[in-house]
Amino acid sequence: MTLKNKGPRKRKSAARFAPVELHPIGVIRSTLKKRSQAPRQGSEGAPNAWLEISPFAAPGLEGIRVGDHLVVLTWLHRAARDVLKVHPRSDPRRPLSGVFTTRSPDRPNPLGLHPVIVRKIVTNRLLIGPIEAIDGTPVIDVKPLIAAPNRRVAKSEVGNALLTIFNELLDGPAPDAAWILNPKDSGLIRSLAALSSDKASAISSRGGASIAAHVDHLRYGLELLNRWSRGEKPFADADYSASWSRSAVSDVEWASRREALRNEAYAWREALKNWSDPVCTGLTEFVASVVHLAYHLGAIRQIDRSTRGPSAG
C-alpha cells in the first residue's frame, strides 16, 4: 500500500510541494475494531496490540528489546482529512480550536504518534502497548523514545500500572502478559467462587483467621476507600478488627460475602480508572490498596492450597 498526500485542495496562492508518498512498514493488529471502541489516548485504558512488521522492513527491528520505550507512527486511515477545527476531546461544551492545537485524529495528514512499551517479540511481530490505534491501522515508522532529562513519570502511567496489577490480582492475568500471578491463574474472585463455605470457615491448625474473615476484611477496606473516593471521611472511626471475629459462614452467607467483596473491588477499580487529580492526591491510597489486596490473596492461598493458581512453567 502506498499512502499519498492528497489533502484538501490548495489555494492558488499556497506554496507548492512535490507529492509525498509514504510506504507502510507494518500494520496494527488489535482487539479494537472500531474508532468508537478506542480511547482518545493510549494512557486512557488502551490495550496492548501486535505490531506486525512487513518482511522488507523486519531487519530494522534489530536491537529492539522487550521493555524498550518506542514511538510508533501510524497513518490514521479512517480519519476525516478535511477537518481544520474541532471541539477539543470531542466535547461540544469546549470552543472550537484549530486542529493543530489538539491531538484529534481528524486532520489534513492524519499521522498518529503512540508512545508504547515493547511487551513481547516474536520474529517480526512486537506486542506493544498501551496503544489506541484500531485493528488494521498502517504503521509508517518506529522510533526510540528519548526521555527528557529528569523526566517525571506521568500520572497516567502510574494509574495504568496500578490498574493492570489490580485487575490481575482480582481476575487473573491478561492473555498477553502476567506481572505477578502465573499465566492462566484465575485470580482472587474466581478462586473464592470455587471454595465451599466449610472450607472458607475453617481455621488452620496453626491458628489465625479463616478465609471468610480475610474476605470480610478486604471487603471492608475497599468499602472505606470507595466512600473516601466519593468525598466522605470514613477513616477516623473505622474498625478494622471486627472482620476477624466473622470467621464462620453458611452457604448463603459465603455467597453474599463474596458478592460484597466483588462489588466493592470493582467499584474501586472504576475509581482507579477515573483517577485524574493533577497533583496525584490519592496515590498512596491507590498503591496501598493494590499491595493490601496482594497480601491477603497470598494469605488466603497459604490457608487453603486449593485456592492457589497454576505453578510457573
N, C-alpha and C positions, 0 to 999 in steps of 0.2 A: 504494500500500500504506500502510495506517495501522497503526502498531505501538502497541498499547495495553498499559498496565502491568497485567498480570494475573498477579501473582506469587503466592506461597504464600498460602493463606487466612489472614487476620489473626485474632488472638485478639480477643475482645470488648473486652479492656482496652486494646488498641492504639489509638494515635491514628488518626483517620480523615482521609483526604485525598481531595480530588476526584481522579477518574481522570486520568491523564496520557496524552496522545496525542503520539506522535512521527511526523512525516511525513518519510520518507527524501528526501534531496535528490539521491541518486545511488546507484550500485552499483559494486562492485569487480569487475573482470574480470582474473582471474589464472590462471596455469598450475597453481596449487594447487587441486585439485578436491575433496579430502577433508581432514577435520581431521587425519587420521593423517599427511598429507603435510606439514603446516605446522610449521615450527619454533616453539618456545614464544615467542620474541621475534623481532622483525624483525631485530635485530642479530645473530642467530644463524644467518645464512645464508639469510634470506628473499629472494625475488626481487623485481624491480620488478613493478608491476602497473598496469593502467589504471584510473583513477577516472573513470567516466562520470557527468557531472552532468546531471540532468534539465533539459529546456528551461526550465521555470519558474524554476529556480534558477541558470541559466547567467549572468545578469547579475551574480551575486555573485562571479564569478571575476575581475571587472575589477580590475586591479592586481597580480594574481599573476604572477610571472615565473619563468622557468627558473632553478633554483638556490635558490629560496626554500625555507626550512625551515617545514614545516607540521605541525600535529597534526590527524590525521583521526580523527573519532569514528564508530565503526561500531556496528551492532546485531548481536551475535554470534548469528545466528538459529538455529544448530544447538546452542547451549549448553543444558545442563540448568539449569532455573530453581528447582529445589527443593533445591539444594546450599548448605549453610552451613558445612561443614567439609571440608577437603581435605588430602591429603598434599602439601606444597609441591613443585612441579615434578613431580607425579605419582610421587614417589619413596616407595614404601611403607616404606623404612627411616627416613624422617623422620616425626616425630609429627604427628598431625592438628592443623591450625591453623584458626582462623576464616578463612573465605574472604576477609574484608575485609583481612586482612594479606597476601594473596597477589595475584597477577595471573592467577589461574585464570579461564578464560572461563566456567566453570560457576558461576553466582551468580544471586541473585534478579532483578537487572536487568542483563543481560549486555552492558554497554557496553564497547567496545574503544577504547583510546587508542593511536594509532600515530604516533610522530614519524617524518616522512618528508622526503625532498628531492624537489623537482619536477625531473624529468629532461627532460620534453618537454611541449609544449602544442599540441594540435590541436583547434581550436574549443572545444567543451565537454568535451574529454577531456584528462586530465592523466596523463602517465606518472609514477608516483611510486614511491619505494622507499627502502630495502627495507621490505616490508610483509608480514606473515604472515597477513593475512586471506585466506580462501579465496574462490574464484570465486562470485559471486552474493551476497556479503555486502552488506546495505544500509548506506549511508552516511548518518549523521544530521547531521553538521556538519563544517566545516573551519575551523580557526583558525590564525593565525600562531603559530609557536613563538617565544616570547620567552625568550632565554637569560638565565640568572642572570649578574650581573656577574662578570667574571674567570672565566667558566666554562672548565673544562678539557675538552679533547676526550676523550670516553670511549674507553677502551681498545678496546671493541668496534668503534667507528667506525674506528679506526686499522687494526685487524685486517681488517675488511671491505674497506677501501680497498686494503690490500696484496694481499689475496686476489683482488680484482677485477682488479687490474693484472697480477698473476702469471698468472691464468687467461688474460687477453687475450694476453699475450706467448706463452704456450705454445700455446693452441688457437684464437687469433683472438678478435675482439670478439664480445660478445653481439649479437643482432639489434637490440636497442633502444638500444644506446649503445656508442660507441667512444671510448676515452680516449687511447690512444697510437697504435695502428695505425689504418689506414684501414678503413672498413666493408668487410666481406667478405674481409678479409685472412685467410689460412689459419693464421697463427701459425707458431711455430718447428717444432713437431713434424711437421706435415703438409708444410711447406716442405722439410724434410730428407728426408722419405719420397720426394719427387719427384726427388731428386738421385741420380745414379749414383755408384758407388764411384770411378770415374775422376775425375769432377768433384770429389768430396769429397777426393780425394788431391792434386788439382792445387795447385801453388804459383804465386802470381801472379808476373808478370814483374817486379813491383816488390819481390819478396821477401816475407818474413813467413811466417806459418803457414798450413797448409791448413785447410779446413773440418773435416776429420776430427779434426785436433788441437784445434781450438776446441771441438768436441763432447766430446772426451775431457776437456778441461779443465773444461768446465761440469759434466759428469757427476761428476768427482772433487770439485769444490767442493760440489755438492749432497750427495754421499755423506758428506763430512765434517760437513755441517750435520745430516744425518739421524742420524748417530752421536752428535753433540752433543745433539740433541733427546732421545735415548734415555738420556742421562746419562753418556755417555763423554766423554773429554777428548782429542779427536783432533788438535788443532791444533798441539801442541808439536812433533811430529815430522813434520808434513805436508810433502810435497814437491810444490809447485805447478808445478815446472818440467818434471817428467817427461813431461807430456802433449805438450809442444811438440816432442818427438822422435818422436812417434807420428803421423807425417804420412800415410803410405800405408796403404790398407786394400783388402782383396779384397771381393768382393760379400758373402761370408758375414760377414767382419769388420765391414763397414759396417752391415749389418742388426743385428748383435749390439751394436755401439756405439750405434746409435740407440735400440735397445730398452733398453739400460742407462741411457741418459740419460732416457728416458721414465719408467722405473721410479723412478729417484731423484727426478725432478721431481715426479711425482705423490705420492710418499711425503712430500716436503717440503710439498706443498700440503695434505696432511692435517694436518701439524704446524701450518701457518698456520690451518687451520680450528679446531683444538683449542687454540689459544693461550689460556691462561686465567690466567697468572701475574698476580696483582693489582698487583704493583709494576712491571710492564712489563719484567721481565727478558727479554732476548732481542729487544727492539725493534730495537736496532742490527743484529743478525744478520738479522732479517727484512727490514728496509729494504734492507740491503746485498745480500741475495740477489736482490731484485727489480731493483735497479739493475744488478747484475752480469749478470743474465740479459738485460736490455735492451741492455747494452753489447755483449755477444757476439752477440746477434741482429743488431745493426747491423753488426758487423764481418763476420759471415757474408754479409750481403746486399751488402756492399761487394766481397767477393771474387767472388761469382757473382751476376750480375743475375737469373738465373732463379729465385732464391730470394726475390726481392722480391715484396711484395704489390701490390695494385692502387693506381693513383695516386689522389690526392684528387680528388674530382669534385663 
